[in-house]
Amino acid sequence: MLKTKNMTKIGKDLENLLTSDYKDAMAESHMTAWFERHQGQTKDELSFDLNVNHDDSLEIENTESELGRELTDTEIDHVVDEFHSAIIDNVELVDNVVVGWWDTCGSLNETF
């Protein structure tokens, strides 16, 4: 078991699953569906929107399915934090405003 910043335990299997490729794919899936909502938001507004308005149950269910087990509450919080960070890391900002997002093929997506 690995320890996170708050010193709680995260399963090694979960840490092994949460590669940058896995997190980027989660972010891409989200942005494919929700980009129009986020376009024009500042980085802080995007972060707030994800934390307050987004239902993270799909990302949690997919991660549990990949692992073949249920996540603990601490692990759920970790997955959500990693997912939200991946979204923010994959958006294109101009003057701190979301104008696009980078997909897993390295292409910038700006409008649909």
ABEGO torsion letter per residue (X at the ends): XBBBAAGBBBBAAAAAABBAAAAAAAAAAAAAAAAAAABGBBAAAAAAAAAAABBAAAAAAAAAAAAGBBBBAAAAAAAAAAAAAAAAAABBBBGGBBABBBBAAGBBBABX
